[in-house]
Structures are given as C-alpha cells and as structure tokens.
Amino acid sequence: MTSISPLQHVHKKGLHGDYENKDEQNLIKISEVKNLLIVQIAKYKNSKISLKDINIDGLNLSNEALKVNSNNETRILWMGPNNWLLTSINKKLLSDITQSFKETDFAITDLSHSRTIIELEGENSKEVLKKGCPFNFNELKKNYCINSIFNGITITVDSIEDSPNKIRLFALRSFGESLYHSVTDACLEFGYKNI
C-alpha cells in the first residue's frame, strides 16, 4: 500500500514571500514531516502501575505538565494527566509498545496516518505562530509542548530546538491543507523556503 502525504498537492519546494534581498539562511524553513510513528498512550484511571517502571526507547513517561522527553529517534509529549503522544522514526516501537503495555492499564492508539506535521525552522518561527495562536510563545522553550489553536485549527506544538527555533505543528490530517495555507500566509512577510 502506498502512503499519500497530507500535503502532497500543496507543499511545493522553493522560495516564497518577501525573500528577495535576504540571506537565504535567515528565511524560515518549512517542511512536511512524513513517515513518523505517532502513538497516543493513555493510562487508565484505575491502573495501579507506576510510571517509573515504564521505559520506551530509553525514555520515561513524565507527568510533568507540557514536558517532552526525547532522544535522537523518539519524542514523548505530555498531552494531559496520564496521556502522552509518542513520535518516532523507529516504526518498530509500535510492536514493542503493544507487547509491553497491558490492555488493562493503557489504551494504545496508532495515529500515524491521521496527522499532518509541519516543521518550522528559523529565528522568526515563533513570530509566525504568534499571528494565529493566543499562546505566549516567548514562554515556549526547548522540549516543551502545548495544545492550542492556530486560526481556529486545533494544533499541538512541539518545540524541538531553541537556537535556531525548530517547531513542529501537529493537526488532524483533514485540516492539514488549511493549516499549511494559514502558516505559509503568516510567513510571507519574513520570506520562507519550502524544503
């Protein structure tokens, strides 16, 4: 079966917006992240298992609000009390997770094909997000995440790097094109490069 990217028909490589007479290194870079494993992990209220006993790809499930635990392949985003979103380039983790997590303690849901992921990189990335989201992005630091909206579209924001800013936006696949157009429209004044 062939996988079709959510932004296959709209994400075109090249320079856009007010890019003329600007150093290409200073432009915002926009890319679509594809082929990631995305798994929602929810611990049941009546589960007695300790989170300290759980390890996924060398990472623990943290109940610290907005925190992201990560290594080179995997990121675990806190989505709410006893609720996490795992993303990984290692697709074999799904079988490890389903074997390790008891059905009586956790609900495991593969969301890999249900999300659009847009990655912004550059110093003005947070300025772009401020245009459509009520969150104070001056407070968002590396390895933290939030759930919010961007121009009315529900998003999850994952801050990967601080210098330069590297941020991933997750949205439902059906809203992918609308989110993409909203984000690229907000980037026009800074100039951007689709990669």
C-alpha positions in Angstrom: 0.0 0.0 0.0 1.3 3.5 -0.9 1.3 6.2 1.7 0.0 9.6 0.5 1.3 12.6 2.2 -1.4 15.0 3.6 0.4 18.0 1.9 1.4 16.2 -1.3 -0.6 18.6 -3.5 0.2 21.9 -1.8 3.8 21.8 -0.4 6.0 22.9 -3.3 9.7 23.4 -2.8 11.2 26.8 -3.4 11.4 30.4 -2.1 8.2 32.3 -1.3 7.0 35.6 0.2 9.4 38.5 0.8 12.6 36.6 0.3 14.3 39.0 -2.2 17.5 40.7 -0.9 17.5 38.5 2.2 20.1 35.9 3.1 18.6 32.5 2.5 19.9 31.3 5.9 17.7 33.9 7.6 14.5 32.7 5.9 12.0 30.5 7.7 12.3 26.9 6.5 9.1 24.9 6.2 9.0 21.2 5.7 6.4 18.4 6.0 7.5 15.6 8.3 6.4 12.3 6.9 6.7 8.6 7.9 6.7 9.1 11.6 5.2 6.7 14.1 2.6 8.6 16.1 1.1 6.7 19.1 -1.3 8.0 21.7 -0.7 6.4 25.1 -3.4 6.9 27.8 -3.1 5.3 31.3 -6.5 4.2 32.7 -7.6 5.9 36.0 -7.9 2.5 37.8 -4.4 1.4 36.7 -2.0 0.8 39.7 1.2 0.6 37.6 3.9 3.1 38.4 5.2 5.4 35.6 8.7 4.9 37.0 8.6 1.3 35.8 7.9 2.2 32.2 10.6 2.8 29.7 10.1 3.3 25.9 13.3 3.6 23.8 15.2 4.7 26.9 12.6 7.3 27.8 10.2 7.5 30.7 6.6 8.7 30.7 6.7 12.0 32.6 3.6 13.6 34.2 5.3 17.0 34.3 2.9 19.4 32.5 3.9 20.3 29.0 7.3 18.4 29.2 8.7 16.5 26.3 11.2 13.6 26.9 13.3 12.9 23.8 16.3 11.2 22.3 17.6 11.1 18.7 14.8 8.9 17.4 11.8 9.3 19.8 9.9 12.2 21.4 7.2 11.7 24.1 4.9 14.7 24.5 2.8 15.2 27.6 -0.8 15.8 26.4 -2.5 15.8 29.8 -2.6 13.9 33.0 -1.7 10.3 32.2 -1.9 11.0 28.5 1.1 11.2 26.0 1.8 11.4 22.3 4.8 9.4 21.2 6.5 10.2 17.9 9.4 8.2 16.5 11.3 7.5 13.3 11.6 3.9 14.7 8.4 2.2 13.5 9.3 -1.0 15.3 8.4 0.7 18.6 4.7 0.1 18.0 5.1 -3.6 18.4 7.3 -3.1 21.5 4.7 -0.8 23.0 1.7 -3.0 22.3 3.6 -6.0 23.8 4.9 -4.1 26.8 1.7 -2.2 27.8 -1.1 -4.2 29.3 -4.5 -3.6 27.9 -5.9 -3.4 31.5 -3.6 -0.4 32.2 -3.3 1.5 29.0 -5.1 2.4 25.8 -2.6 2.5 22.9 -3.8 4.1 19.6 -1.8 4.3 16.4 -2.3 7.8 14.9 0.4 7.7 12.3 -1.8 8.3 9.3 -4.2 10.7 10.9 -1.9 13.7 11.4 -0.3 16.4 9.3 3.1 17.5 10.7 4.5 20.9 9.6 8.0 21.8 10.8 9.1 25.5 11.0 12.8 26.3 11.5 14.3 29.8 11.9 14.5 32.8 14.2 11.1 34.1 13.2 9.2 30.8 13.6 7.6 31.9 16.9 6.7 35.3 15.4 4.7 33.4 12.7 2.9 31.4 15.3 2.0 34.5 17.3 -0.1 35.7 14.4 -2.6 32.9 14.7 -2.3 31.5 18.2 -3.2 33.0 21.6 -0.3 31.3 23.4 2.7 33.5 24.6 5.4 31.9 22.5 8.1 33.8 24.4 7.5 31.2 27.2 7.9 28.1 24.9 11.3 26.5 25.5 13.1 23.5 24.0 11.5 20.1 24.9 8.1 21.6 25.9 4.8 21.3 24.1 1.3 22.9 24.1 -2.1 22.2 22.7 -3.8 25.3 21.3 -5.3 26.7 18.1 -3.9 28.4 15.0 -6.5 30.5 13.2 -9.2 28.2 14.5 -7.5 24.9 13.8 -6.6 22.7 16.8 -2.8 22.1 16.9 -0.2 20.5 19.1 3.1 22.5 19.2 6.4 20.7 19.9 9.5 22.8 20.5 12.4 20.8 19.3 15.2 23.4 19.4 15.8 26.9 20.7 18.6 28.2 18.5 17.5 28.4 15.8 13.9 27.8 16.7 12.7 24.5 15.4 9.0 23.8 16.0 6.6 21.0 14.9 2.9 21.6 14.4 0.6 18.6 14.5 -3.0 18.8 13.2 -5.7 16.4 12.1 -4.9 15.3 8.6 -8.2 16.7 7.3 -7.1 20.2 8.4 -3.6 19.8 7.0 -4.0 21.9 3.9 -5.9 24.7 5.7 -3.2 24.8 8.4 -0.5 24.8 5.8 -2.0 27.8 4.0 -2.5 29.7 7.3 1.1 29.1 8.3 2.6 30.0 4.9 0.4 33.1 4.7 1.8 34.2 8.1 5.3 33.6 6.8 5.0 35.8 3.8 6.4 39.0 5.4 9.5 37.1 6.6 10.1 35.1 3.4 10.3 31.4 3.6 11.8 28.4 1.9 9.9 25.2 1.4 12.2 22.2 1.7 
